[in-house]
Amino acid sequence: MKRALTLVLLTIVLLLNGVLLQAQDSASISQDEDRARSDYLFQYANYAEAYQAYKTAKETYQKFSTITAQKEAVEKTKAVLILRAEVLRTYLQRLKLRLISKRQLDSGLRESEVGKLEATQAFLETHKANVEKINSLAEVNAESGRLEREANSISDLSYEVLGYVLIGEIQGLEVRARLLLEEQQKATEAKDRSFEEGVSEINRKLTQVRVTADRANQILADYQSGKTKTATKGQAVYQAVQAEMRRAKTTLKEATQLIKELKNL
């Protein structure tokens, strides 16, 4: 039962990621994404409740060490292991749908990341099926440890995908800004020097946004290729991408404001 004490750690990490994901959500998300978010929160609430029952059963078994207490401890641990896997699976489903919605991302890259998420989800389904067959504390510890050995990989993958979600969001906003600029150019009949200079400055800023997004993509590519993976955790890579995207977002706001100002030129 000692190993099961670490049950909650991985889920807490991904709950924090879930907060990050929620912060990235746009005002309008698809029904599938909204459903996935609800599923994740529902399963996490179930997990939290089951974890308390597990703790009680564990303490009873440690105190009395009876066969009845042992059986109860095994059953409660099985329940919390299954729900832990379900929390992770629904979290990854939500993350997958968020990634798929970023249509400006390179399609091959997006499909590759989706494949990684689905492979991890399949692993979690197998883990749940294995837990269902458990009959002893030794099996509990063995199967729990199987998932815990994958904890860092799952966490790193989630941060990796979150990075691509951020990049995809910025790329989508940049494309929209370029469309707004084109519309404004078509709507303006008299294009004097000030107007052309304004357009040039906007294009410069939008190019800067694209370069920043490319730089963020390279950070993730280097991590995936192993150039930085041995020395860098997925969370640190995500934070580096996040910093680049903050700069890109600031530049985008400046470009969007300049597009609005073109009407007055």
Backbone bond lengths (Angstrom), bond angles and torsions (degrees), N, CA, C in turn:
res aa  C-N    CA-C-N  psi(-1)  N-CA   C-N-CA  omega(-1)  CA-C   N-CA-C  phi
1 M - - - 1.471 - - 1.526 112.23 -
2 K 1.318 116.68 -16.56 1.463 118.56 -177.34 1.523 111.31 -61.33
3 R 1.333 115.00 -43.57 1.451 118.21 -176.69 1.522 111.57 -62.12
4 A 1.312 116.72 -33.99 1.464 120.30 -178.84 1.521 112.15 -65.60
5 L 1.338 117.02 -12.81 1.463 119.67 176.15 1.522 111.38 -61.19
6 T 1.326 116.90 -24.75 1.464 120.02 -179.48 1.524 112.51 -84.94
7 L 1.318 116.49 2.10 1.461 120.59 -177.24 1.519 113.65 -49.74
8 V 1.300 115.99 -44.76 1.456 120.63 -170.27 1.524 112.86 -76.02
9 L 1.322 117.98 -21.16 1.459 120.69 -171.04 1.521 112.93 -62.56
10 L 1.321 116.69 -49.16 1.452 120.45 -178.22 1.516 111.47 -62.07
11 T 1.312 116.74 -40.87 1.457 120.20 -178.58 1.524 111.35 -67.38
12 I 1.326 117.04 -35.70 1.465 119.73 177.02 1.525 110.23 -62.95
13 V 1.334 116.56 -41.36 1.464 120.51 177.66 1.521 110.30 -57.60
14 L 1.319 116.17 -45.74 1.450 119.33 -177.44 1.521 112.64 -77.07
15 L 1.312 117.65 -23.47 1.463 119.67 172.61 1.525 109.10 -65.00
16 L 1.331 116.55 -41.35 1.455 120.13 176.72 1.519 110.17 -62.06
17 N 1.334 116.74 -41.30 1.453 120.49 175.58 1.520 110.74 -60.92
18 G 1.343 115.50 -37.56 1.453 120.00 178.75 1.514 111.95 -61.95
19 V 1.325 116.59 -36.22 1.464 121.03 175.71 1.521 109.55 -64.07
20 L 1.353 116.06 -42.33 1.458 119.97 177.13 1.524 110.36 -61.11
21 L 1.321 115.52 -43.35 1.456 119.85 179.96 1.515 110.83 -63.54
22 Q 1.330 117.03 -40.81 1.461 121.18 179.07 1.522 110.22 -62.20
23 A 1.329 116.92 -38.18 1.457 120.74 -179.56 1.523 111.23 -65.93
24 Q 1.343 116.67 -25.65 1.455 120.11 -179.10 1.523 112.34 -86.59
25 D 1.316 117.21 -13.51 1.459 120.27 -176.37 1.522 110.94 -60.00
26 S 1.316 116.11 135.27 1.459 119.99 176.09 1.520 108.90 -79.93
27 A 1.326 115.11 170.40 1.463 119.27 -177.78 1.524 110.84 -63.13
28 S 1.328 116.28 -33.80 1.464 119.89 -179.78 1.522 109.78 -114.65
29 I 1.327 116.52 113.63 1.450 120.59 176.61 1.518 108.33 -119.38
30 S 1.312 115.98 159.00 1.457 119.83 -177.46 1.525 110.49 -68.93
31 Q 1.322 114.79 161.81 1.468 119.72 177.74 1.524 110.70 -62.20
32 D 1.337 116.61 -37.26 1.464 120.18 178.84 1.526 111.02 -62.36
33 E 1.337 116.60 -42.51 1.465 120.31 179.13 1.526 110.85 -65.43
34 D 1.322 115.64 -41.54 1.462 119.75 179.76 1.528 110.70 -64.50
35 R 1.332 115.84 -39.75 1.467 120.72 177.90 1.528 110.63 -65.49
36 A 1.331 116.21 -40.49 1.464 120.46 179.48 1.523 110.87 -64.67
37 R 1.323 116.28 -37.66 1.467 120.22 177.62 1.529 110.12 -64.29
38 S 1.333 116.24 -44.03 1.471 120.26 179.18 1.524 111.40 -63.43
39 D 1.334 116.14 -40.81 1.468 120.39 178.48 1.523 110.83 -60.85
40 Y 1.325 115.47 -43.95 1.468 120.62 -179.15 1.531 110.76 -61.65
41 L 1.318 116.64 -48.50 1.464 120.37 -178.50 1.526 111.41 -65.32
42 F 1.344 116.85 -37.28 1.461 121.62 178.61 1.530 110.39 -64.78
43 Q 1.325 116.76 -45.85 1.464 120.19 -179.42 1.526 111.45 -67.85
44 Y 1.323 116.80 -34.12 1.465 118.60 178.26 1.528 110.46 -66.77
45 A 1.327 116.84 -39.19 1.471 120.27 177.43 1.527 110.30 -63.41
46 N 1.332 116.86 -41.50 1.468 120.65 176.44 1.527 111.05 -62.23
47 Y 1.319 115.34 -41.56 1.464 120.54 -179.91 1.529 110.67 -62.23
48 A 1.323 116.54 -45.57 1.466 120.50 -178.69 1.529 110.87 -60.25
49 E 1.336 116.24 -39.78 1.466 120.66 178.86 1.531 110.72 -67.81
50 A 1.327 116.18 -43.94 1.471 120.59 -179.63 1.524 111.15 -65.98
51 Y 1.319 116.03 -32.35 1.464 119.35 -179.44 1.529 110.82 -65.41
52 Q 1.312 116.77 -37.72 1.465 119.79 177.75 1.532 110.74 -65.64
53 A 1.339 116.64 -40.03 1.468 120.40 177.29 1.523 110.50 -64.97
54 Y 1.317 116.03 -38.55 1.470 121.14 177.24 1.530 110.77 -61.41
55 K 1.327 116.63 -44.22 1.469 120.43 -179.34 1.530 111.15 -61.42
56 T 1.329 115.61 -42.03 1.469 119.92 179.33 1.529 110.81 -63.25
57 A 1.336 116.42 -45.23 1.468 120.65 179.99 1.522 111.13 -64.60
58 K 1.299 116.25 -38.36 1.467 121.09 179.45 1.532 110.56 -63.54
59 E 1.336 115.66 -46.05 1.470 120.28 -179.47 1.530 111.21 -64.16
60 T 1.333 116.20 -38.92 1.472 120.04 178.42 1.524 110.79 -64.15
61 Y 1.321 116.35 -43.26 1.463 120.15 -179.87 1.528 110.97 -65.03
62 Q 1.328 116.57 -43.08 1.465 119.88 -179.87 1.533 111.45 -64.67
63 K 1.321 116.22 -29.85 1.469 120.38 -178.28 1.527 112.35 -80.25
64 F 1.352 116.59 -41.41 1.467 119.32 -172.72 1.536 114.24 -109.10
65 S 1.313 117.25 -27.24 1.480 122.40 177.67 1.528 113.58 53.75
66 T 1.316 117.35 34.32 1.466 120.59 177.90 1.531 109.54 -88.22
67 I 1.327 116.26 162.64 1.460 120.77 178.49 1.530 110.33 -63.23
68 T 1.330 115.70 -40.01 1.470 120.21 178.85 1.527 110.93 -62.48
69 A 1.338 115.60 -44.69 1.468 120.15 179.58 1.524 110.69 -64.84
70 Q 1.332 115.40 -36.31 1.462 119.40 179.15 1.530 111.06 -65.49
71 K 1.325 116.76 -44.84 1.460 120.67 178.79 1.528 111.14 -60.99
72 E 1.327 115.72 -41.97 1.465 120.17 178.69 1.520 110.63 -63.87
73 A 1.331 116.10 -40.96 1.465 120.48 179.53 1.525 110.93 -63.60
74 V 1.325 116.11 -41.84 1.465 120.04 178.72 1.528 110.62 -62.04
75 E 1.322 117.34 -45.78 1.466 121.17 -178.16 1.528 111.70 -64.84
76 K 1.328 116.92 -42.95 1.468 120.00 179.93 1.526 111.10 -67.51
77 T 1.343 115.78 -35.14 1.458 119.08 178.26 1.525 110.33 -69.77
78 K 1.319 116.96 -40.27 1.462 120.40 175.99 1.528 110.66 -57.71
79 A 1.332 115.99 -43.78 1.468 120.35 -179.05 1.520 111.47 -61.50
80 V 1.330 116.22 -42.64 1.461 119.03 -177.29 1.528 111.11 -73.88
81 L 1.337 117.38 -32.13 1.462 120.41 176.35 1.528 111.17 -65.70
82 I 1.331 115.95 -42.35 1.465 120.30 178.86 1.523 110.60 -63.78
83 L 1.317 116.47 -43.47 1.466 119.68 -179.68 1.518 111.97 -70.43
84 R 1.342 117.06 -33.09 1.467 119.16 175.23 1.523 109.62 -59.75
85 A 1.329 116.42 -46.42 1.462 120.54 179.55 1.523 111.33 -63.20
86 E 1.328 116.29 -36.40 1.462 120.22 -179.36 1.527 111.38 -71.13
87 V 1.321 117.22 -36.05 1.468 120.39 174.67 1.526 109.72 -60.13
88 L 1.319 115.86 -47.08 1.459 120.09 -179.33 1.528 111.12 -64.87
89 R 1.329 116.58 -42.38 1.465 120.14 -179.01 1.528 111.30 -62.68
90 T 1.339 117.57 -44.50 1.465 120.41 -179.21 1.523 111.40 -70.69
91 Y 1.326 116.40 -32.17 1.467 119.37 174.84 1.528 110.05 -63.15
92 L 1.335 116.38 -46.86 1.458 120.71 -179.44 1.527 111.30 -65.69
93 Q 1.333 117.09 -32.82 1.466 120.37 176.39 1.521 110.49 -64.18
94 R 1.296 116.16 -43.67 1.464 120.35 178.20 1.524 110.52 -62.56
95 L 1.317 115.18 -43.45 1.458 120.43 179.80 1.528 110.67 -64.30
96 K 1.319 116.65 -39.66 1.469 121.35 179.43 1.529 111.33 -62.19
97 L 1.328 116.51 -45.59 1.460 120.17 179.61 1.522 111.48 -64.41
98 R 1.322 116.02 -36.79 1.471 119.97 178.03 1.521 110.08 -64.12
99 L 1.332 115.81 -40.90 1.463 120.94 179.29 1.527 110.93 -65.63
100 I 1.324 116.60 -45.11 1.466 121.23 -178.96 1.526 111.14 -59.64
101 S 1.325 117.37 -32.35 1.468 121.16 -178.26 1.524 112.95 -70.43
102 K 1.326 117.68 -14.28 1.467 121.01 -178.81 1.523 109.50 -87.06
103 R 1.330 115.94 80.70 1.460 121.90 -172.05 1.521 113.31 -70.56
104 Q 1.328 118.10 -16.31 1.460 119.94 -179.51 1.526 112.33 -79.90
105 L 1.325 117.03 -15.06 1.462 119.96 176.30 1.521 109.88 -66.07
106 D 1.328 116.24 150.98 1.457 121.13 174.56 1.535 108.99 -54.61
107 S 1.329 116.80 128.72 1.468 120.15 -173.90 1.526 112.35 -63.51
108 G 1.338 117.23 -38.77 1.461 119.98 178.97 1.512 111.90 -64.11
109 L 1.329 115.38 -40.83 1.466 120.33 178.89 1.525 110.05 -65.70
110 R 1.328 115.24 -44.31 1.470 119.62 -178.84 1.532 110.70 -61.85
111 E 1.315 116.31 -43.55 1.467 120.25 179.89 1.526 111.36 -65.10
112 S 1.328 116.38 -36.58 1.467 120.43 178.39 1.524 111.04 -63.43
113 E 1.333 116.41 -44.63 1.463 120.36 179.79 1.531 111.30 -67.71
114 V 1.325 116.35 -38.50 1.469 120.10 176.46 1.525 109.68 -61.62
115 G 1.335 116.40 -40.23 1.459 120.56 178.18 1.516 112.59 -60.82
116 K 1.325 116.55 -40.13 1.472 120.82 178.02 1.529 110.82 -64.21
117 L 1.330 115.24 -42.88 1.466 119.42 179.74 1.525 110.90 -63.89
118 E 1.321 116.27 -43.16 1.466 119.74 -178.60 1.527 111.48 -67.95
119 A 1.333 117.24 -35.04 1.466 120.13 176.75 1.527 110.33 -64.46
120 T 1.327 116.05 -38.75 1.466 120.35 178.64 1.523 110.42 -68.77
121 Q 1.330 116.62 -39.16 1.464 120.01 176.61 1.530 111.05 -62.48
122 A 1.332 116.59 -38.91 1.468 120.42 178.23 1.527 110.62 -64.72
123 F 1.335 115.93 -39.51 1.465 120.48 176.55 1.528 110.42 -60.23
124 L 1.325 116.51 -41.74 1.462 121.06 -179.80 1.530 111.57 -66.04
125 E 1.330 116.66 -37.33 1.467 119.86 177.55 1.533 110.39 -64.86
126 T 1.336 116.33 -40.94 1.467 120.26 177.45 1.522 110.64 -64.33
127 H 1.319 115.43 -41.07 1.463 120.97 178.26 1.531 110.38 -59.79
128 K 1.326 117.17 -44.94 1.469 121.00 178.68 1.529 111.02 -60.69
129 A 1.334 116.21 -42.43 1.471 119.97 179.38 1.527 110.99 -63.60
130 N 1.330 116.22 -37.96 1.469 120.16 178.16 1.525 111.38 -66.45
131 V 1.324 115.96 -39.15 1.468 120.38 -179.73 1.527 110.54 -62.70
132 E 1.320 116.32 -37.76 1.471 120.53 -179.75 1.529 111.81 -57.35
133 K 1.341 117.00 -28.70 1.468 121.57 -175.90 1.529 113.33 -88.78
134 I 1.325 117.36 -4.21 1.464 121.58 -175.42 1.532 111.72 -66.16
135 N 1.349 115.17 138.70 1.471 120.05 177.83 1.526 113.45 -131.01
136 S 1.331 117.39 -3.67 1.465 119.33 -175.94 1.519 111.00 -141.95
137 L 1.344 115.55 162.88 1.464 120.53 178.15 1.518 111.32 -64.07
138 A 1.328 117.21 -35.52 1.465 120.44 179.02 1.525 110.49 -61.53
139 E 1.327 116.13 -41.29 1.461 120.51 178.53 1.527 110.87 -68.81
140 V 1.332 115.95 -36.28 1.470 120.47 176.48 1.520 110.16 -57.46
141 N 1.327 115.94 -51.16 1.462 120.33 -178.01 1.523 111.86 -64.46
142 A 1.337 116.41 -39.42 1.461 120.30 -178.89 1.527 111.42 -64.81
143 E 1.326 116.71 -46.42 1.463 119.96 -177.36 1.522 111.86 -74.01
144 S 1.326 116.97 -35.91 1.462 119.86 175.60 1.522 110.07 -61.79
145 G 1.331 115.67 -43.20 1.460 120.14 179.98 1.511 112.73 -63.80
146 R 1.327 116.43 -29.96 1.467 120.56 179.33 1.524 111.28 -60.29
147 L 1.315 116.53 -42.48 1.462 119.78 177.74 1.520 111.33 -75.23
148 E 1.321 116.66 -38.95 1.465 119.59 -177.88 1.525 112.10 -63.59
149 R 1.345 116.66 -28.48 1.465 119.64 176.66 1.526 111.48 -69.07
150 E 1.334 115.52 -20.46 1.466 120.50 178.12 1.528 112.30 -95.32
151 A 1.322 117.08 0.85 1.469 120.88 -173.37 1.521 112.68 -56.75
152 N 1.333 116.68 -49.37 1.466 119.54 -178.15 1.522 111.45 -63.40
153 S 1.334 116.49 -40.21 1.465 120.23 -179.70 1.527 111.09 -64.21
154 I 1.330 116.46 -41.81 1.467 120.26 179.58 1.528 110.59 -66.13
155 S 1.320 116.04 -42.79 1.463 119.99 179.14 1.525 110.74 -64.40
156 D 1.348 116.62 -44.89 1.465 120.26 179.52 1.526 111.16 -62.07
157 L 1.331 116.79 -41.38 1.466 120.15 178.89 1.522 110.91 -62.95
158 S 1.318 116.90 -41.65 1.463 119.77 -178.98 1.523 111.01 -63.16
159 Y 1.326 117.13 -41.69 1.466 120.25 177.81 1.525 111.13 -66.98
160 E 1.322 115.83 -37.70 1.464 120.99 177.97 1.526 110.31 -59.68
161 V 1.320 115.93 -48.96 1.465 120.49 -179.21 1.527 111.02 -66.86
162 L 1.320 117.15 -38.72 1.466 120.04 176.22 1.526 110.84 -58.32
163 G 1.329 116.37 -36.90 1.461 120.43 176.65 1.515 111.39 -61.64
164 Y 1.330 116.23 -44.57 1.463 119.85 178.71 1.527 111.61 -67.21
165 V 1.315 117.33 -33.43 1.467 120.70 176.03 1.532 109.89 -61.22
166 L 1.322 116.44 -44.09 1.466 120.77 177.78 1.524 111.49 -60.76
167 I 1.336 115.55 -46.09 1.463 119.98 -179.62 1.525 110.32 -62.40
168 G 1.326 116.55 -44.17 1.459 120.33 179.35 1.512 112.67 -61.13
169 E 1.328 116.18 -37.02 1.466 120.57 178.19 1.525 110.69 -63.49
170 I 1.329 116.61 -45.65 1.463 121.07 179.85 1.525 110.73 -65.39
171 Q 1.329 117.10 -41.71 1.462 120.38 179.33 1.524 111.05 -61.35
172 G 1.326 116.60 -39.88 1.457 120.22 177.67 1.523 112.22 -64.13
173 L 1.325 116.53 -40.98 1.467 121.05 178.88 1.523 111.30 -66.97
174 E 1.327 116.17 -36.02 1.470 119.77 178.93 1.525 110.76 -65.86
175 V 1.321 116.82 -42.19 1.466 120.97 178.19 1.524 110.16 -62.21
176 R 1.324 117.20 -42.34 1.463 120.73 178.85 1.530 111.27 -63.19
177 A 1.331 115.63 -39.76 1.466 119.51 179.26 1.529 110.43 -63.80
178 R 1.311 117.82 -39.70 1.468 120.91 178.52 1.532 110.88 -65.34
179 L 1.323 116.71 -37.13 1.467 120.20 177.23 1.530 111.06 -65.70
180 L 1.341 115.93 -40.55 1.469 120.09 176.79 1.522 111.02 -61.94
181 L 1.326 115.96 -40.33 1.464 120.48 179.37 1.526 110.37 -64.15
182 E 1.318 117.09 -43.79 1.465 120.92 178.67 1.527 110.87 -61.08
183 E 1.322 116.31 -42.54 1.468 120.64 179.34 1.525 110.74 -62.15
184 Q 1.334 116.29 -41.44 1.459 120.43 -179.42 1.522 111.08 -67.43
185 Q 1.320 116.20 -37.70 1.465 119.78 178.05 1.531 110.94 -64.74
186 K 1.328 116.50 -40.71 1.467 120.55 179.17 1.525 111.38 -68.29
187 A 1.329 116.49 -33.17 1.467 120.95 -177.19 1.525 112.58 -79.27
188 T 1.320 117.71 -14.88 1.466 121.52 -177.28 1.523 109.63 -99.08
189 E 1.319 116.29 115.60 1.467 120.19 -178.22 1.524 111.29 -79.89
190 A 1.329 116.87 -50.39 1.468 120.69 -178.22 1.524 109.30 -91.89
191 K 1.316 115.91 108.31 1.468 120.94 -178.20 1.527 108.70 -107.19
192 D 1.330 115.70 93.18 1.460 119.43 179.91 1.528 110.53 -83.40
193 R 1.325 115.06 -174.91 1.465 120.14 -176.48 1.528 111.78 -61.96
194 S 1.337 116.88 -40.81 1.470 120.60 -179.54 1.528 110.79 -61.91
195 F 1.332 115.22 -39.23 1.467 119.61 179.20 1.523 110.33 -64.11
196 E 1.328 116.16 -47.08 1.469 120.21 -178.36 1.530 111.38 -64.39
197 E 1.323 115.89 -37.07 1.470 119.18 177.27 1.530 110.54 -65.84
198 G 1.339 115.31 -37.67 1.464 119.53 177.46 1.518 111.52 -63.68
199 V 1.337 115.85 -43.64 1.467 120.82 178.16 1.524 110.48 -61.60
200 S 1.316 115.73 -42.24 1.469 120.34 179.69 1.529 111.27 -61.47
201 E 1.330 116.54 -42.15 1.470 120.69 -179.92 1.534 110.74 -67.18
202 I 1.322 116.00 -39.10 1.473 119.38 178.19 1.525 110.38 -63.61
203 N 1.329 116.21 -45.48 1.468 119.78 178.92 1.528 111.46 -61.59
204 R 1.322 115.24 -36.66 1.471 119.24 178.28 1.526 109.96 -62.82
205 K 1.328 116.10 -44.13 1.464 119.74 -179.48 1.533 111.74 -67.27
206 L 1.330 116.52 -39.52 1.462 119.28 179.46 1.526 111.47 -67.92
207 T 1.317 116.15 -34.10 1.468 119.81 174.34 1.522 110.11 -65.84
208 Q 1.316 115.58 -38.22 1.469 120.61 177.30 1.531 110.55 -61.74
209 V 1.328 116.22 -39.96 1.471 120.59 177.14 1.522 110.08 -61.55
210 R 1.326 116.32 -44.19 1.473 120.42 -179.15 1.527 110.99 -63.93
211 V 1.319 116.43 -41.12 1.470 120.73 178.65 1.530 110.27 -63.32
212 T 1.330 116.11 -40.82 1.469 120.26 178.88 1.525 110.83 -64.23
213 A 1.328 116.71 -41.14 1.468 120.51 177.40 1.526 110.70 -63.61
214 D 1.336 116.45 -39.87 1.467 120.35 177.37 1.525 110.81 -62.93
215 R 1.325 115.21 -38.29 1.471 119.56 179.05 1.530 110.36 -65.09
216 A 1.320 116.42 -40.63 1.467 120.49 177.87 1.528 110.65 -65.33
217 N 1.337 116.20 -40.16 1.463 120.32 176.31 1.521 111.18 -59.96
218 Q 1.330 115.97 -38.51 1.464 120.17 -179.63 1.526 111.19 -67.88
219 I 1.331 116.59 -35.48 1.473 120.29 176.46 1.525 109.64 -58.39
220 L 1.333 115.83 -45.31 1.463 120.18 179.85 1.525 111.51 -70.19
221 A 1.343 116.82 -37.74 1.467 120.29 179.38 1.526 110.93 -63.96
222 D 1.332 116.73 -41.85 1.469 120.68 178.45 1.521 110.71 -63.76
223 Y 1.316 115.82 -38.18 1.465 120.26 179.06 1.525 110.44 -65.37
224 Q 1.322 115.93 -44.93 1.465 120.30 -178.66 1.525 112.33 -66.78
225 S 1.324 116.28 -35.08 1.468 120.06 -177.90 1.521 112.61 -75.40
226 G 1.333 116.13 -12.52 1.457 119.97 179.03 1.513 113.97 99.32
227 K 1.345 117.36 -2.57 1.466 119.83 -179.02 1.523 111.85 -62.52
228 T 1.336 115.83 -35.24 1.472 119.63 -178.99 1.520 112.31 -120.91
229 K 1.336 117.54 -2.71 1.464 120.68 -171.50 1.522 112.83 -64.91
230 T 1.331 117.43 -35.46 1.462 119.29 -176.64 1.521 112.09 -68.34
231 A 1.323 116.12 -28.12 1.465 119.25 -176.13 1.522 113.16 -107.93
232 T 1.327 117.37 -7.52 1.462 120.91 -172.78 1.521 111.21 -127.10
233 K 1.313 116.02 134.57 1.461 121.80 175.18 1.528 109.78 -85.38
234 G 1.335 115.07 158.26 1.453 119.65 179.29 1.516 112.67 -57.55
235 Q 1.328 117.13 -36.43 1.461 120.61 -179.37 1.524 110.94 -63.37
236 A 1.340 116.93 -40.45 1.465 120.76 179.62 1.526 110.58 -66.17
237 V 1.321 116.97 -37.90 1.461 121.24 177.97 1.529 109.62 -65.10
238 Y 1.329 116.09 -44.03 1.465 119.93 177.77 1.525 110.83 -59.32
239 Q 1.309 116.99 -42.69 1.464 120.88 -179.56 1.525 111.20 -63.98
240 A 1.341 116.69 -36.06 1.464 120.28 177.38 1.529 110.35 -66.85
241 V 1.323 116.48 -42.48 1.466 121.01 177.14 1.527 110.02 -64.46
242 Q 1.318 116.19 -42.25 1.463 121.65 179.87 1.530 110.82 -59.09
243 A 1.327 116.85 -41.17 1.466 120.96 179.38 1.530 110.56 -63.55
244 E 1.332 116.66 -42.29 1.463 120.42 178.03 1.526 110.79 -63.47
245 M 1.328 116.40 -41.05 1.459 120.01 -177.58 1.530 112.45 -71.38
246 R 1.322 116.41 -27.80 1.471 118.71 173.91 1.528 109.41 -64.18
247 R 1.330 115.48 -43.20 1.467 119.43 178.10 1.531 110.41 -63.05
248 A 1.319 115.64 -42.32 1.464 119.81 -179.90 1.526 111.05 -63.52
249 K 1.326 116.55 -40.01 1.467 120.57 -179.04 1.530 110.98 -65.82
250 T 1.322 116.24 -38.97 1.469 120.03 177.35 1.524 110.34 -62.24
251 T 1.329 116.16 -44.82 1.463 120.90 178.85 1.525 110.96 -63.94
252 L 1.320 116.90 -38.40 1.467 121.10 177.86 1.523 111.82 -62.89
253 K 1.320 116.05 -41.58 1.468 120.15 178.07 1.525 110.31 -61.22
254 E 1.326 115.83 -41.75 1.467 120.22 178.72 1.525 110.52 -63.10
255 A 1.338 116.54 -42.84 1.463 120.86 179.71 1.526 110.91 -64.76
256 T 1.321 116.92 -42.45 1.466 121.37 -179.96 1.524 111.24 -63.40
257 Q 1.332 116.37 -39.46 1.458 120.49 177.97 1.527 110.75 -64.65
258 L 1.322 116.56 -39.68 1.466 120.38 178.49 1.527 111.27 -65.89
259 I 1.323 116.93 -35.40 1.471 120.28 177.38 1.526 110.01 -63.03
260 K 1.330 116.57 -42.10 1.465 120.75 177.59 1.528 110.80 -62.32
261 E 1.328 115.55 -37.97 1.465 120.30 -177.48 1.524 112.52 -72.34
262 L 1.334 117.64 -18.34 1.467 120.27 178.64 1.526 111.29 -59.99
263 K 1.337 116.29 -29.20 1.462 120.39 -179.13 1.524 111.69 -61.57
264 N 1.327 116.32 -26.47 1.464 120.64 -176.37 1.519 112.84 -92.76
265 L 1.338 116.98 -0.91 1.469 119.70 -178.20 1.522 111.05 -90.86
